[in-house]
Every structure is written in C-alpha cells, then in structure tokens.
Amino acid sequence: MANSPTPSIDRNLVSNLVRQAVYRQMGLKAPRQGPNPLVVNISARHCHLTQEAVEILFGKGHKLTPMKWLYQEGQYAAKESVTLVGPRSRVISNLRILGPCRDINQVELAYTDAIALGFDIPTRASGKIDGTPGCMLMGPNGFFEMPEGVIRAAPHAHLSPADAEFYGVKTGDMMKLRIGGPLGMTFENMLARVDPSFKLEVHIDTDEGNACGLRPDTPVELIK
C-alpha cells in the first residue's frame, strides 16, 4: 500500500496557535479576533522587477521560477537573485527577486542595509518611487540600471475588505501594531492596504523585527 503524502504545515497558522497558547499561559486576554487570524511577518531585503529587467539580467524570454510561495496568494520568492551595486561600488550579493513580475522596478532595503551600501533612502509605500535613489543590478546575463526605485518599505498591513470592515479602516489609513514580549513596543504608523485578494498580514522589515524581538510566540495586536 502506497504511503499517503505528508500534508504541508502552514507556518503562520502554527505561529498563531502558539501565540494563543502564550496568552493563556500568561493569563492575558487575547486580542479581539477578527474574521481572519493576524499574521506578522518580517520582510527581508528583496526586489521586484519588470519582465524587461528580468530578460536583460537573465536572458531573452527568461521567466522567474518560484522557489517558495509566500503568504499572499500568488506571490513567491524566486530562485533567481541578483547582485545590487550601490554608491561607491558597494554591493549586496544574492538579493532575492519576488514574483510575479510587476510594472515597475523596486528594491526594498532595511535601514542598516542602506547604510552599508552608502544609500540615503526614504521610507515609502510600495510603488511610490518618484525621487528615490537608483542603483545597478547585475545578473548572469548582464547589467540593468535602475534610475530610481530603492526604498525602505513603510510598515504596512494587508487587509481583505472583511478585515478592513472589522478594523474600521480603508486603504491609506494608518493603524497601530502593538508588540508584546520583553522588547514590547507599538508601531504607530502602520499603513493599511485593502484588496479583495489580500490575506490579513502585517509586514515589517528586518531592523524593525529585530528591534521588537519578534518571534512566533510574541503577542501581537493590530488596532486602528
């Protein structure tokens, strides 16, 4: 008799179950639960590219290859990565590309990444790249120059319309993310982004995640 395939485990679901257990063990009241469980993920440095840029870097007709599917439906970390060349020829190797391709080129770095590269980058909502620094990307097939598009992504929350109704927000509103634990803090300016395709998820960068000591069992609460 053939063995049945082992079902994959949703890491974010496990994190939510762990957090609920922590609330119970500490005798704390769990945050008010909306229609969907709250997921908070750390978004490491990465880039989004157009199909044109991908072909310049990897060859004519090249398509991104999914390596790891992300929490948002249809989004993935690609097998392909690039080398970013910043000011004064400082580089970051193996900068991961996230797919699918978009209609603009954008690099998202944490503040410490920017310092190491010699960048002075603004904090922006994704897609708001006017007046931002550019960089050079290097792939196995050539170089691609970005005249702009290097940002520090603003902390943000992805919400479905049902989630937005529960929290009483709309796209562009600011929310708060309350982090518990030994390094507890509150992020005051959490940008709300609402779309029918979104799952409830908050993104913070590596600097922010390290500052608050975010772990799978860290209590978190999203509030208006």
Backbone as numpy.savetxt, mean C-alpha at the origin, in Angstrom:
# Nx Ny Nz CAx CAy CAz Cx Cy Cz
-6.52 -43.10 -3.11 -7.37 -41.91 -3.11 -6.49 -40.67 -3.11
-6.75 -39.76 -4.04 -5.93 -38.56 -4.16 -6.16 -37.63 -2.98
-5.08 -36.97 -2.55 -5.21 -36.00 -1.46 -5.90 -34.74 -1.95
-6.77 -34.19 -1.12 -7.42 -32.93 -1.46 -6.43 -31.80 -1.28
-6.48 -30.77 -2.17 -5.57 -29.64 -2.02 -5.82 -28.90 -0.72
-4.74 -28.45 -0.09 -4.86 -27.70 1.16 -5.36 -26.30 0.87
-6.48 -25.86 1.48 -6.99 -24.52 1.21 -6.01 -23.46 1.69
-5.89 -22.37 0.95 -5.01 -21.28 1.35 -5.64 -20.52 2.51
-4.80 -19.96 3.37 -5.26 -19.22 4.54 -5.11 -17.74 4.27
-6.18 -16.98 4.50 -6.15 -15.54 4.32 -5.44 -14.92 5.51
-4.23 -14.39 5.27 -3.43 -13.81 6.36 -4.16 -12.68 7.06
-4.91 -11.88 6.31 -5.61 -10.75 6.90 -6.76 -11.22 7.79
-7.42 -12.31 7.40 -8.47 -12.87 8.24 -7.88 -13.37 9.55
-6.74 -14.04 9.47 -6.07 -14.53 10.67 -5.70 -13.38 11.58
-5.18 -12.28 11.01 -4.81 -11.11 11.81 -6.01 -10.55 12.55
-7.15 -10.49 11.88 -8.36 -9.98 12.52 -8.80 -10.88 13.67
-8.73 -12.20 13.47 -9.09 -13.12 14.54 -8.14 -12.98 15.74
-6.86 -12.80 15.45 -5.87 -12.62 16.52 -6.17 -11.35 17.29
-6.49 -10.26 16.57 -6.78 -8.99 17.25 -8.01 -9.11 18.14
-9.04 -9.81 17.66 -10.25 -9.99 18.46 -9.92 -10.76 19.74
-9.04 -11.77 19.63 -8.63 -12.53 20.80 -7.87 -11.66 21.79
-7.03 -10.76 21.27 -6.27 -9.85 22.14 -7.21 -8.95 22.92
-8.22 -8.40 22.23 -9.20 -7.56 22.93 -9.83 -8.32 24.09
-10.21 -9.57 23.84 -10.86 -10.36 24.89 -9.91 -10.63 26.06
-8.66 -10.99 25.75 -7.68 -11.31 26.79 -7.36 -10.09 27.65
-7.36 -8.91 27.04 -7.03 -7.69 27.77 -8.25 -7.07 28.42
-9.40 -7.70 28.22 -10.62 -7.17 28.81 -11.07 -5.87 28.21
-10.68 -5.63 26.95 -11.03 -4.39 26.27 -12.25 -4.60 25.40
-13.00 -3.54 25.24 -14.15 -3.58 24.36 -13.67 -3.44 22.91
-14.04 -4.38 22.08 -13.63 -4.32 20.68 -14.29 -3.14 19.98
-13.62 -2.53 18.99 -14.22 -1.42 18.26 -15.53 -1.83 17.60
-16.38 -0.87 17.40 -17.65 -1.12 16.72 -17.38 -1.74 15.35
-17.98 -2.89 15.09 -17.71 -3.65 13.88 -18.64 -3.22 12.75
-18.06 -2.86 11.62 -18.84 -2.48 10.45 -19.21 -3.70 9.63
-19.66 -3.48 8.39 -20.07 -4.61 7.56 -18.90 -5.52 7.16
-17.67 -5.01 7.25 -16.50 -5.79 6.88 -15.39 -5.61 7.91
-14.56 -6.64 8.11 -13.46 -6.51 9.07 -12.41 -5.52 8.59
-11.83 -4.77 9.54 -10.80 -3.79 9.21 -9.45 -4.48 9.05
-8.80 -4.23 7.93 -7.46 -4.74 7.66 -6.51 -3.55 7.54
-5.39 -3.60 8.25 -4.36 -2.56 8.16 -3.09 -3.21 7.65
-2.59 -2.76 6.52 -1.39 -3.34 5.91 -0.31 -2.28 5.72
0.93 -2.72 5.84 2.08 -1.85 5.56 2.45 -1.99 4.09
2.49 -0.86 3.41 2.81 -0.85 1.98 4.27 -0.46 1.81
5.10 -1.42 1.44 6.53 -1.15 1.22 6.73 -0.39 -0.09
7.91 0.17 -0.26 8.20 0.93 -1.48 7.92 0.09 -2.72
7.40 0.75 -3.75 7.02 0.04 -4.97 6.77 1.06 -6.08
6.46 0.57 -7.27 6.11 1.47 -8.37 4.94 0.93 -9.16
4.23 1.85 -9.81 3.16 1.53 -10.75 3.62 2.05 -12.12
3.45 1.26 -13.16 3.95 1.63 -14.48 2.88 1.50 -15.54
3.05 2.27 -16.61 2.21 2.11 -17.80 2.73 0.94 -18.61
1.92 0.44 -19.54 2.37 -0.64 -20.41 3.55 -0.18 -21.26
3.53 1.09 -21.68 4.64 1.63 -22.47 5.95 1.55 -21.70
5.93 1.94 -20.42 7.14 1.89 -19.61 7.62 0.45 -19.42
6.68 -0.47 -19.20 7.04 -1.88 -19.03 7.76 -2.40 -20.27
7.28 -2.04 -21.45 7.90 -2.53 -22.68 9.27 -1.92 -22.90
9.45 -0.65 -22.51 10.77 -0.04 -22.63 11.77 -0.74 -21.70
11.31 -1.09 -20.50 12.20 -1.68 -19.50 12.44 -3.18 -19.72
11.42 -3.88 -20.24 11.50 -5.35 -20.30 11.39 -5.93 -21.71
11.13 -5.09 -22.70 11.06 -5.58 -24.06 9.67 -5.45 -24.66
9.64 -5.31 -25.99 8.39 -5.12 -26.72 7.41 -6.25 -26.44
6.17 -5.88 -26.10 5.12 -6.86 -25.87 5.14 -7.53 -24.50
6.10 -7.15 -23.66 6.20 -7.80 -22.35 4.99 -7.48 -21.48
4.48 -8.48 -20.78 3.36 -8.33 -19.85 3.83 -8.66 -18.44
3.35 -7.90 -17.46 3.69 -8.18 -16.07 3.17 -9.56 -15.66
3.96 -10.24 -14.83 3.61 -11.59 -14.38 3.26 -11.54 -12.90
2.02 -11.90 -12.52 1.66 -11.89 -11.10 2.53 -12.86 -10.30
3.05 -12.36 -9.17 3.82 -13.20 -8.26 3.04 -13.44 -6.97
2.38 -12.39 -6.48 1.61 -12.50 -5.23 0.38 -11.60 -5.34
-0.79 -12.18 -5.13 -2.02 -11.39 -5.18 -2.18 -10.60 -3.89
-2.59 -9.35 -4.02 -2.75 -8.46 -2.88 -4.19 -8.49 -2.38
-4.44 -7.78 -1.29 -5.76 -7.84 -0.66 -6.85 -7.22 -1.53
-6.52 -6.14 -2.25 -7.50 -5.52 -3.13 -7.69 -6.39 -4.38
-8.92 -6.58 -4.76 -9.26 -7.48 -5.87 -8.52 -7.08 -7.16
-7.85 -8.05 -7.79 -7.19 -7.83 -9.07 -5.82 -7.20 -8.98
-5.37 -6.81 -7.79 -4.07 -6.16 -7.62 -3.03 -7.21 -7.23
-1.81 -7.05 -7.73 -0.78 -8.04 -7.43 0.62 -7.43 -7.43
1.51 -8.08 -6.70 2.94 -7.79 -6.80 3.48 -8.62 -7.96
4.12 -7.96 -8.90 4.63 -8.65 -10.08 5.99 -9.30 -9.80
6.32 -10.31 -10.60 7.65 -10.90 -10.52 8.72 -9.89 -10.92
8.33 -8.97 -11.80 9.29 -8.00 -12.32 9.62 -6.91 -11.30
10.86 -6.50 -11.28 11.30 -5.38 -10.46 12.29 -4.55 -11.27
12.53 -3.34 -10.80 13.43 -2.42 -11.50 14.43 -1.84 -10.52
15.45 -1.19 -11.05 16.39 -0.42 -10.25 16.06 1.05 -10.40
15.89 1.73 -9.28 15.61 3.16 -9.30 16.91 3.92 -9.11
17.18 4.87 -10.02 18.36 5.72 -9.91 17.89 7.11 -9.50
18.31 7.54 -8.31 17.88 8.82 -7.77 18.93 9.89 -7.94
18.76 11.00 -7.24 19.74 12.09 -7.31 21.13 11.60 -6.92
22.13 12.21 -7.56 23.54 11.88 -7.31 23.83 10.40 -7.51
23.04 9.77 -8.43 23.26 8.38 -8.85 23.10 7.36 -7.73
22.42 7.70 -6.65 22.11 6.73 -5.61 20.99 5.83 -6.12
21.02 4.55 -5.74 20.07 3.60 -6.33 19.36 2.76 -5.27
18.19 2.27 -5.64 17.49 1.21 -4.92 17.28 0.08 -5.91
17.81 -1.09 -5.59 17.64 -2.25 -6.46 16.36 -3.01 -6.09
15.85 -3.77 -7.05 14.70 -4.65 -6.81 13.47 -3.89 -6.30
13.20 -2.74 -6.91 11.97 -2.01 -6.60 10.81 -2.75 -7.26
9.90 -3.27 -6.44 8.83 -4.12 -6.95 7.81 -3.33 -7.74
7.36 -3.91 -8.86 6.28 -3.33 -9.65 4.96 -3.95 -9.19
3.95 -3.12 -8.98 2.62 -3.62 -8.67 1.74 -3.52 -9.91
0.99 -4.56 -10.17 0.13 -4.59 -11.34 -1.33 -4.61 -10.96
-2.19 -4.47 -11.96 -1.89 -4.34 -13.39 -1.37 -2.94 -13.75
-1.00 -2.77 -15.02 -0.48 -1.49 -15.47 -1.52 -0.38 -15.28
-1.04 0.82 -15.09 -1.89 1.99 -14.90 -1.67 2.98 -16.05
-2.36 4.11 -15.97 -2.23 5.11 -17.02 -1.22 6.19 -16.67
-0.58 6.10 -15.50 0.53 6.99 -15.15 1.63 6.16 -14.50
2.85 6.73 -14.49 3.98 6.10 -13.82 4.17 6.78 -12.46
4.30 5.97 -11.42 4.38 6.51 -10.06 5.26 5.61 -9.21
6.16 6.23 -8.45 7.00 5.53 -7.48 6.60 5.98 -6.09
6.37 5.02 -5.19 5.98 5.34 -3.82 7.09 4.90 -2.87
7.65 5.87 -2.14 8.74 5.61 -1.22 8.36 6.05 0.19
8.99 5.44 1.19 8.90 5.94 2.56 9.89 7.10 2.71
9.73 7.86 3.77 10.58 9.04 4.00 12.05 8.64 4.11
12.34 7.54 4.81 13.74 7.12 4.95 14.32 6.67 3.62
13.50 6.07 2.75 13.96 5.73 1.40 14.38 6.99 0.67
13.54 8.02 0.76 13.80 9.27 0.05 15.09 9.91 0.53
15.31 9.89 1.85 16.54 10.47 2.39 17.76 9.72 1.86
17.69 8.40 1.86 18.82 7.59 1.39 19.15 7.87 -0.07
18.11 8.17 -0.87 18.30 8.43 -2.29 18.65 9.88 -2.59
18.44 10.77 -1.63 18.69 12.19 -1.86 17.50 12.94 -2.41
16.29 12.36 -2.28 15.06 13.00 -2.76 14.46 13.91 -1.69
13.77 14.94 -2.14 12.87 15.71 -1.29 11.48 15.52 -1.89
10.72 14.57 -1.34 9.45 14.19 -1.96 8.27 14.67 -1.12
7.17 15.03 -1.76 5.97 15.44 -1.02 5.11 14.23 -0.67
4.24 14.42 0.31 3.23 13.41 0.63 2.00 13.72 -0.22
1.60 12.75 -1.04 0.50 12.97 -1.98 -0.44 11.77 -2.01
-1.69 12.06 -2.37 -2.63 10.98 -2.70 -2.17 10.33 -4.00
-2.39 9.04 -4.14 -2.00 8.33 -5.35 -2.61 9.00 -6.58
-1.78 9.20 -7.60 -2.24 9.82 -8.83 -2.03 11.31 -8.89
-1.77 11.96 -7.75 -1.55 13.41 -7.70 -0.05 13.67 -7.79
0.47 13.66 -9.01 1.92 13.71 -9.18 2.42 15.02 -9.79
1.55 15.96 -10.08 2.00 17.23 -10.67 3.02 17.91 -9.76
4.15 18.30 -10.34 5.16 19.03 -9.60 6.02 18.18 -8.68
5.93 16.84 -8.81 6.73 15.96 -7.97 8.06 15.64 -8.66
9.06 15.18 -7.92 10.34 14.83 -8.54 10.21 13.64 -9.48
11.16 13.54 -10.41 11.23 12.40 -11.30 12.42 11.53 -10.94
12.64 10.49 -11.73 13.77 9.59 -11.49 14.03 8.79 -12.76
15.07 7.99 -12.73 15.39 7.06 -13.80 15.16 5.63 -13.31
14.47 4.83 -14.11 14.28 3.42 -13.80 15.10 2.59 -14.78
15.69 1.52 -14.30 16.53 0.66 -15.14 15.99 -0.76 -15.07
15.76 -1.36 -16.25 15.31 -2.74 -16.35 16.27 -3.53 -17.21
15.99 -4.80 -17.44 16.90 -5.64 -18.22 16.99 -5.25 -19.69
16.01 -4.47 -20.18 16.01 -4.11 -21.60 16.36 -2.65 -21.86
16.49 -1.85 -20.80 16.81 -0.45 -21.03 16.44 0.44 -19.87
16.51 1.76 -20.14 16.22 2.79 -19.14 14.91 3.48 -19.48
14.21 3.92 -18.42 12.99 4.72 -18.61 13.07 5.92 -17.69
12.98 7.12 -18.27 13.07 8.34 -17.48 11.68 8.84 -17.11
11.43 9.01 -15.83 10.19 9.58 -15.32 10.43 11.06 -15.00
9.80 11.97 -15.70 10.00 13.39 -15.40 9.37 13.81 -14.08
8.39 13.05 -13.60 7.74 13.30 -12.31 7.11 11.99 -11.83
6.62 11.99 -10.59 5.90 10.81 -10.13 6.46 10.12 -8.90
7.51 10.67 -8.27 8.06 10.07 -7.06 7.40 10.74 -5.85
6.67 9.96 -5.04 5.92 10.53 -3.92 6.08 9.67 -2.67
5.70 10.25 -1.56 5.38 9.49 -0.35 3.87 9.41 -0.31
3.32 8.21 -0.36 1.87 8.05 -0.44 1.22 8.46 0.88
0.17 9.28 0.79 -0.58 9.66 1.97 -1.23 8.43 2.58
-1.20 8.29 3.91 -1.93 7.18 4.52 -3.40 7.23 4.10
-3.96 6.09 3.75 -5.31 6.12 3.19 -6.08 4.85 3.52
-7.39 4.97 3.43 -8.29 3.85 3.68 -9.09 3.55 2.43
-9.09 2.30 2.00 -9.95 1.84 0.91 -11.29 1.41 1.52
-12.38 1.95 1.01 -13.69 1.60 1.54 -14.66 1.31 0.40
-15.50 0.30 0.59 -16.62 0.08 -0.32 -17.71 1.08 0.04
-18.72 1.27 -0.81 -19.83 2.16 -0.45 -20.49 1.78 0.87
-20.61 0.46 1.15 -21.21 0.03 2.42 -20.34 0.45 3.60
-19.02 0.31 3.45 -18.10 0.74 4.51 -18.19 2.25 4.71
-18.22 3.00 3.59 -18.29 4.46 3.67 -19.56 4.91 4.39
-20.66 4.23 4.12 -21.92 4.57 4.78 -21.82 4.30 6.28
-21.21 3.18 6.65 -21.07 2.82 8.06 -20.26 3.88 8.81
-19.14 4.33 8.19 -18.27 5.29 8.85 -18.72 6.74 8.63
-19.67 6.95 7.72 -20.17 8.29 7.46 -19.19 9.18 6.73
-18.50 8.60 5.72 -17.50 9.37 4.96 -17.73 9.21 3.47
-17.05 10.05 2.71 -17.05 9.97 1.25 -15.61 10.15 0.78
-15.36 9.89 -0.50 -14.02 10.05 -1.05 -13.49 11.47 -0.79
-12.26 11.54 -0.29 -11.65 12.82 -0.01 -11.75 13.25 1.44
-12.65 12.62 2.21 -12.75 12.94 3.64 -11.52 12.42 4.37
-11.27 13.01 5.54 -10.18 12.55 6.39 -10.73 11.75 7.56
-10.10 10.62 7.84 -10.47 9.77 8.95 -9.29 9.69 9.93
-9.49 8.96 11.03 -8.43 8.71 11.99 -8.23 7.20 12.14
-6.97 6.81 12.28 -6.64 5.42 12.56 -5.99 5.36 13.92
-6.66 4.71 14.87 -6.16 4.59 16.23 -5.43 3.26 16.37
-4.16 3.32 16.76 -3.32 2.14 16.92 -3.07 1.91 18.40
-3.31 0.70 18.89 -3.04 0.37 20.28 -1.65 -0.20 20.46
-1.42 -0.88 21.58 -0.13 -1.51 21.83 0.85 -0.58 22.52
2.08 -1.07 22.76 3.09 -0.31 23.49 3.46 1.01 22.82
3.36 1.07 21.50 3.71 2.31 20.77 2.45 2.96 20.22
1.34 2.83 20.93 0.07 3.32 20.44 0.10 4.78 20.03
-0.61 5.06 18.97 -0.71 6.42 18.45 -1.94 6.52 17.57
-2.27 7.75 17.18 -3.40 7.97 16.28 -2.94 8.73 15.06
-3.22 8.18 13.88 -2.97 8.89 12.63 -4.18 9.78 12.37
-3.96 11.09 12.32 -5.05 12.05 12.25 -5.59 12.26 10.83
-4.76 12.09 9.83 -5.15 12.44 8.45 -5.11 11.21 7.56
-6.11 10.36 7.71 -6.22 9.13 6.92 -7.22 9.39 5.79
-6.72 9.48 4.56 -7.54 9.83 3.41 -8.50 8.71 3.06
-9.79 9.03 2.94 -10.79 8.04 2.56 -10.89 7.96 1.04
-10.85 6.73 0.54 -11.04 6.47 -0.89 -12.14 5.43 -1.03
-13.19 5.78 -1.76 -14.38 4.93 -1.84 -14.58 4.46 -3.27
-14.80 3.14 -3.42 -15.06 2.57 -4.74 -15.77 1.22 -4.55
-16.72 0.90 -5.44 -17.42 -0.39 -5.30 -16.51 -1.60 -5.34
-15.33 -1.46 -5.95 -14.42 -2.61 -6.05 -13.54 -2.79 -4.82
-13.56 -1.83 -3.89 -12.63 -1.86 -2.76 -13.10 -2.78 -1.64
-12.11 -3.42 -0.99 -12.30 -4.07 0.30 -11.79 -3.10 1.37
-12.34 -3.20 2.58 -11.94 -2.30 3.65 -10.49 -2.59 4.06
-9.62 -1.64 3.76 -8.19 -1.82 4.04 -7.54 -0.46 4.20
-6.68 -0.35 5.21 -5.88 0.86 5.43 -4.44 0.55 5.01
-3.83 1.52 4.31 -2.43 1.41 3.93 -1.60 2.47 4.64
-0.55 2.04 5.31 0.47 2.95 5.84 1.81 2.46 5.30
2.82 3.35 5.30 4.11 2.93 4.74 5.00 2.31 5.82
6.20 1.89 5.44 7.07 1.17 6.36 7.51 2.05 7.54
7.78 3.32 7.29 8.15 4.21 8.39 7.01 4.32 9.41
5.81 4.48 8.91 4.63 4.62 9.79 4.36 3.32 10.54
4.50 2.19 9.83 4.30 0.90 10.47 5.32 0.63 11.57
6.58 1.01 11.33 7.61 0.82 12.34 7.39 1.75 13.53
6.95 2.98 13.25 6.75 3.96 14.32 5.68 3.51 15.31
4.64 2.85 14.81 3.54 2.43 15.71 3.67 0.96 16.12
4.72 0.28 15.65 4.94 -1.12 16.04 3.82 -2.04 15.61
3.29 -1.83 14.40 2.15 -2.61 13.93 2.50 -4.09 13.79
1.68 -4.94 14.43 1.82 -6.39 14.36 0.44 -6.99 14.10
0.39 -8.29 13.75 -0.91 -8.91 13.51 -1.86 -8.82 14.70
-1.29 -8.74 15.93 -2.15 -8.70 17.12 -2.33 -7.28 17.67
-1.88 -6.26 16.95 -2.03 -4.89 17.42 -3.48 -4.42 17.28
-4.09 -3.94 18.36 -5.46 -3.41 18.24 -5.50 -2.18 17.32
-6.48 -2.12 16.43 -6.61 -1.00 15.51 -8.08 -0.59 15.44
-8.31 0.70 15.19 -9.67 1.20 15.06 -9.69 2.36 14.08
-10.60 2.30 13.13 -10.78 3.36 12.14 -12.00 4.17 12.55
-11.83 5.48 12.65 -12.91 6.36 13.09 -12.98 7.59 12.21
-14.14 8.23 12.19 -14.31 9.44 11.37 -13.62 10.60 12.05
